[in-house]
Amino acid sequence: MSLRMHESVRPVLDRLDVPTDLLVAGAWRGGHDGGRIDVRDPATGEVLASVADAGVPDAQDAVDAAAAAAAGWAATAPRARAELLLRVHTLMHERSEELALLISLENGKSLADARSEVAYAAEFFRWYGEEVVRLRGQVGLSPGGGNRLVVTHRPVGISVLITPWNFPAAMATRKIAPALAAGCTAILKPATETPLTALAVAALLQEAGLPDGVLNVLTTRRPGPVIEAVLTDPRTRMLSFTGSTEIGRRLLRTAADQVLKCGMELGGNAPFVVLADADVDAAVEGAMVAKMRNGGQACTAANRFFVQAPVHDTFVEGLVARMAAVRVGPGSDERTQCGPLINDDAVRKVDELVQDALARGARAVLGGARPEDGPGSYYPPTVLVDVPADARLLHEEIFGPVAPVVRFEREEEMLTMVNDTEYGLVSYLYTGELGRGLRLAESIDSGMVGLNRGLVSDPAAPFGGTKQSGLGREGSTEGLLEFMETQYVATSW
């Protein structure tokens, strides 16, 4: 463990091991060049800890370790893999308060949000611990009667897992759990902004008895050459990435040369639709969940609000009242409901989008400007109305606590605006008529729809999008099969 550990992290350390080095072949060690990366609290800008900075030689060592462990882990019985994952699920719940505080410190999100993330993250270990022992192949007679068809699933092989900073526990476990359940060895690269939580989860896996080399963790400020070294190694067979569409495109180009299997969870531009027959109070509550979870820093966050004219003013009034009451402050403060954004660059990006909308004719009925002074990367909850169609924040991810509201008259007009995006991750729809909602859901081009709900994420559900929001699915049985290859044997008896 690094000696550079801020005093604010001390309450975590009594019950939770927080390594700050690379994990390679079961050993915690520094990078070959000895470099370190500072991890900062976005509420204060203070350094919480420093973690090891991996280079290309460390990446090559990680692939070697994953390759050495691959055969033994693939041959481990599904029940044994399941029991290990279930032990980690228990450990995460036992250390849930410490994990939540760690998330709040390095990510900035409120403790309430962090506690919810820990519970969600732990559930992936339980879900895949249970799911892997239920996975079945199939046996059948060929239609022509000449042979039997035997179909089985086996691990795809060494998997590279790349996770973002906004959900440092859940984005890691949503990849680690199915990869390990499937029998794959893996190399995890967490975001440098929030690596401590992922390192703590890896330490819990070790505590649960994970064999050396099955999971390796690299933190690096040079992701380009490090990830390229891993992806271009012929022993690597899978890439699972969560992050921006722009970076996802680059990784897909690299992966294409090796014909790697790829799971990509990319950007979003989620519409939140409120129809005239909706329960407006319920829609406002759902909007608070869909917009303000993690301060809007989520790919599933409601990005564009389309409200039918008869209920537009009532919805805006309710949303403004709820957002104005949100308490903004350090995530580690129990009273906080909305913490800081991840860093000052994020604040500048959000404010740039808001000022663009205002310059084009939108009106701010709440917030609308970044704080002028004080420590921390804060942006106030903001509601904009009369937002024109050409405003950038209707076409780009905001990743902040900003709700742009657009009034519409007809369903057809709304559907055109909703589908006018290159993204298709998730949509939210509120209506008082279930049949109408299901009909409209089928007309919305997104991988997930929250119908009268502001939250869709569930380990048992297939998570993923259409268009440039990604490839493949995480969660559910589909998430396990992403890390497996199907093998067919033709035989006769």
C-alpha positions, 0 to 999 in steps of 0.5 A: 500500500502506498504511504501517500494516503489522505487522512480522509481515507483512514476510516476505510482502511480498518476493514477494507484493504485498498491496494495502490499497486498493480496486480500481476500474477497474484502479486501487488507491485509497482510499475517497471518505471516506478511512476505513480498517479495521483488520485484526487477528491473532486470535492476538494482537489486534494490527493487521496492516494497515488497508484502505480503507473503501468507501462508496456512491460507491465502489460506484457507481464499481465498477459503472461500471467493471464495466459499461465492461469488460463487452463487451470481456471477454465478447467475449474468446475462451474460450482467452484467458480460460483462459490468463489463469486458468492463469497465475494458478494458476501464480502462486499456486503460486509464491507459495504459502508467502507466501499461506499465511502471510498467511492464517494471520496474518489468519485464525488457521488453522494453516499446514498448513491454510493451505497446503491452502487455497492449493492448493485455491484455486489449483485453481479457476483451473486447473479453470475455465481448462480447463473454459471451453474445453470448454463446448459448446452443442447443435444439434438438429432439433425433434421436429416437424421444423419448425426447428433448435434452436440452444442456446448459453451466454453470460455473465450479466453483472455479478456481485457476489461476497460472501465470508466470512472463514473461507477467504479465498482459496478462497471468493474463487477459487471465485467469481472463477474461474467468473465470469471464465471465463464472461466476466462482469465482477465486484465482489468484497466480501471479509470485513473480518476477512480482506481481505488475502488476497483483495486479494493474489489480485486483485493476482495477477490483475492481474499475470497481465494481467487487463484493467482493470475486469473485477474490482473489489474493495471492502472496507467496514465498511458492507456493507448500503448498499454492497451494496444500491447494487450490487445495485439497480443495473439493470446488475447481473445476478448475486449469488453469496454465501457466508455465514450463512443469516440474511444470505443471506435478507436479500440474497435479498430485495434481489435479488428486487426486481431478479430477479437470478440468485442462487447462495447457499452458506449455513449448515450443520449437518453430521451425522457418522454412525458405524455399528456396522460401521464401521472406528472408527479410520478414522472417528476420523481422518475426524472429525478432518478433518471437525471440526478443519479450520480449527478447526471454522470451516467450513460443512462442519464436522461439527457433530453426531456420531451414533455407534451404541451398539456402537462409541460408547465406542470412538469417543469414546475415540479421538476424545478421545485425538486431540483432546487431542493437538492443539497449540493456538497461533498459526496462523503457528507451524509447530508449531500444529495448531489456531489461534485462532477469528476473534475474541472474539465467536466464542469467546463464541458457542462457549462459550455453546453448550457451556455450554447443553449442559452445563446440559441434562445433557451431560458434557465428557470433554475441554475444555468451558470457555474460557481465563480469561486470555492474549491471542488468541481461543482455545477448547480442543478439546472433546468432549461426550457424553450430549448431549440432543436439545434442546441448542442446539449440535445445532441451530446451527452451532458454528463451533469445535473442539467435538464433541457426541456422541449415542449411537443404537441404530437406523438409523431413529432416526439418520435422524430426528435427522440430517434434523431440521434446516433445513440440508442442506449436507453429511453424513458417514457411516462404514460397512463396507458400501458398499451400506448406505452408498449406501442411507443416503446417499439417505435423508439430505437434504443436497447432499453426503455424505462416505461413509467420507471426512471431506473432500468439497470438490473443484473438479471436484465440485458444491458446495452444499446443500439446504433453507436451506443454499443455492441453486445449486452451485459448482465443477464444470461447474455452477459455470460455468453459474451465471454464464451464461445459456442462449440458444435460437435457432430457425432453419431451413436 
